Amino acid sequence: MAASEKDRLRPRLVEEVVTMVRQPLLDMVLEEEEEELSIAEETEEESFHDLLLLNI
């Protein structure tokens, strides 16, 4: 492969490698955020239920 062809292909290769590394990390962060949101929603529902019981 000629040097000029390597230079031409390098940005595309770098882009693909960055995407391969970044996407799983983004997926992992998104999954953690969704889990934290779910826990927060459950806690909010439990707190609301507790307040209702106190008012009865």
N, C-alpha and C positions, 0 to 999 in steps of 0.2 A: 504494500500500500504506500503510495507516495505521501510525502510529508504534507503537502498541501491538502490532500484528501483527509488525512488525520486531523489537520487543523480545522477543516470544514466540518467534520463529524463530531469533534470534541464537545462543542456546546450542547448538541443534542444528547450525547452520552451523559454529560454532567446533569442535564435536565432530567433524564430518565432515572439516574441514580438518586438524585435528590428527591424525586417523587416516590421512589421505592422506599426510601428511608422515612420520609416525612409522613406519608399517608398512614402507616400503622401507628405512628405516634399521635397523629390527629385523631384517629379512631379511638385510641386508648383514652385520650383526654376527654373526648366526647362521651365515651361510656362512663367515665368517672363522674363527669358533670351530671349526666342523666341519673346516675345512682344517687348522688348527693341531692338532686332535686326531688327524687322520689322519697328519700328519707325525710326531707324537709316537709313535703306535702303530708306524709304520714304523721309526722310530729304535729303539724298544724291541725290536722283532723282530730288527733287525740286530745290536743289542748282545747279545741272547740267543744268536744264531747265532755271533757272534764268540767268546763265552764257551764255547760248546760246542766250537768248533774248538780253543780253547786247552786244553781238557780231554782231547782225543783223543790 
